[in-house]
Amino acid sequence: MFTRILVPLDGSPSAEQALPHARALARGLQIPVTLLAVIETAADFSEKKTGYLDTVIEGGVRTAEEYLEKISKTFFGAAIQYRVEKGRAEDAIIVNAAAGTLITMATHGRSGLGRWLLGSITEKVVRGAHNAVLVVRANEETSSEGEAAPDSIIVPLDGSTLAESVLIYIVELAKAFHAKVTLLRSYSLKQIIFNFEEYHPDLDGLKGALRWEATSYLDKKVAELKSSGLPDVFCSVTEGDAAETIIEMGKGAPSTLIAMSTQSGSLMKHWVLGSVTEKVLRHANNPVLTIRT
């Protein structure tokens, strides 16, 4: 379960769009928050420039500390601490994310000394951290003020144990925010036919069998979640591309959270959920929670 929230910030309005989600999570889960700024340093400066660079970096540290102190005052009812690190942004984020930490960050920010290109950093953190990462897509219309609590959670499943590992986190989140949960399973008939050496003659029968299997599987998972104390759990079975289906389901529902595993099976009946997750992260407008399995 989550024991702390880590929010990396680079001073940009884009990066600050992760803050409403962090505030809501801190209050709903009643866990502390750490705000982190990273002053990136260059390793290829000559000795003549080192003194000047040190002065610039130290000035950046003081500015970052003042900035984080100001941001910390926008949190209410949660224990807040902040720190400024020096070095590579993605390394500092991963190192400061202890076990049980939920990293919450936006998809892009500004670049420069003390401000990272947050899109590339986010991708490196998602790939490199063992922690869960909540990725929030930044845009010009979204405010960084207040709270953004999820009222609905979409959980894509492919039938594998690895994909199901997110469910224990979903129970905690759904209870904290009284959120509706929709379990989604999507299958591609074209992808499955491709695995046959010869053309399968009974396409209608195959399609019906796949839908029945997916529905039976999700019905079982719905029952398990309801037995865990979640009253509003539903399921949806669709035919088509998994990533496109997930993205489409989240459209028009900004308060919907998508929660996914970052790895999964690659058997005939399963998605390669790592690639599906990557597509959803790149194209979905909803916040996406990735759980490393």
Secondary structure as the mmCIF struct_conf table of DSSP 4:
data_model
#
loop_
_struct_conf.conf_type_id
_struct_conf.id
_struct_conf.beg_label_comp_id
_struct_conf.beg_label_asym_id
_struct_conf.beg_label_seq_id
_struct_conf.end_label_comp_id
_struct_conf.end_label_asym_id
_struct_conf.end_label_seq_id
STRN STRN1 ARG A 4 PRO A 8
BEND BEND1 GLY A 11 GLY A 11
TURN_TY1_P TURN_TY1_P1 PRO A 13 SER A 14
HELX_RH_3T_P HELX_RH_3T_P1 ALA A 15 ALA A 18
HELX_RH_AL_P HELX_RH_AL_P1 LEU A 19 LEU A 29
TURN_TY1_P TURN_TY1_P2 GLN A 30 GLN A 30
STRN STRN2 VAL A 33 ILE A 39
BEND BEND2 ALA A 43 ALA A 43
HELX_RH_AL_P HELX_RH_AL_P2 GLU A 47 SER A 72
TURN_TY1_P TURN_TY1_P3 LYS A 73 THR A 74
BEND BEND3 GLY A 77 ALA A 78
STRN STRN3 ILE A 80 LYS A 86
BEND BEND4 GLY A 87 GLY A 87
HELX_RH_AL_P HELX_RH_AL_P3 ALA A 89 VAL A 95
TURN_TY1_P TURN_TY1_P4 ASN A 96 ASN A 96
TURN_TY1_P TURN_TY1_P5 ALA A 99 GLY A 100
STRN STRN4 THR A 101 ALA A 106
BEND BEND5 THR A 107 THR A 107
STRN STRN5 GLY A 112 GLY A 112
TURN_TY1_P TURN_TY1_P6 LEU A 113 GLY A 114
STRN STRN6 ARG A 115 ARG A 115
HELX_RH_AL_P HELX_RH_AL_P4 LEU A 118 GLY A 128
BEND BEND6 HIS A 130 ASN A 131
STRN STRN7 ALA A 132 VAL A 136
TURN_TY1_P TURN_TY1_P7 GLU A 140 GLU A 141
BEND BEND7 SER A 144 GLY A 146
BEND BEND8 ASP A 151 ASP A 151
STRN STRN8 SER A 152 PRO A 156
BEND BEND9 GLY A 159 GLY A 159
HELX_RH_AL_P HELX_RH_AL_P5 THR A 161 GLU A 164
TURN_TY1_P TURN_TY1_P8 SER A 165 VAL A 166
HELX_RH_AL_P HELX_RH_AL_P6 LEU A 167 PHE A 177
TURN_TY1_P TURN_TY1_P9 HIS A 178 HIS A 178
STRN STRN9 LYS A 180 TYR A 187
HELX_RH_AL_P HELX_RH_AL_P7 LEU A 189 PHE A 194
TURN_TY1_P TURN_TY1_P10 ASN A 195 ASN A 195
BEND BEND10 PHE A 196 GLU A 198
BEND BEND11 PRO A 201 PRO A 201
HELX_RH_AL_P HELX_RH_AL_P8 LEU A 203 SER A 227
TURN_TY1_P TURN_TY1_P11 SER A 228 GLY A 229
BEND BEND12 PRO A 231 PRO A 231
STRN STRN10 VAL A 233 GLU A 239
BEND BEND13 GLY A 240 GLY A 240
HELX_RH_AL_P HELX_RH_AL_P9 ALA A 242 GLY A 250
TURN_TY1_P TURN_TY1_P12 LYS A 251 GLY A 252
TURN_TY1_P TURN_TY1_P13 PRO A 254 SER A 255
STRN STRN11 THR A 256 SER A 261
BEND BEND14 THR A 262 THR A 262
BEND BEND15 LEU A 267 LEU A 267
TURN_TY1_P TURN_TY1_P14 MET A 268 LYS A 269
BEND BEND16 HIS A 270 HIS A 270
HELX_RH_AL_P HELX_RH_AL_P10 LEU A 273 HIS A 283
BEND BEND17 ASN A 285 ASN A 286
STRN STRN12 VAL A 288 ILE A 291
#
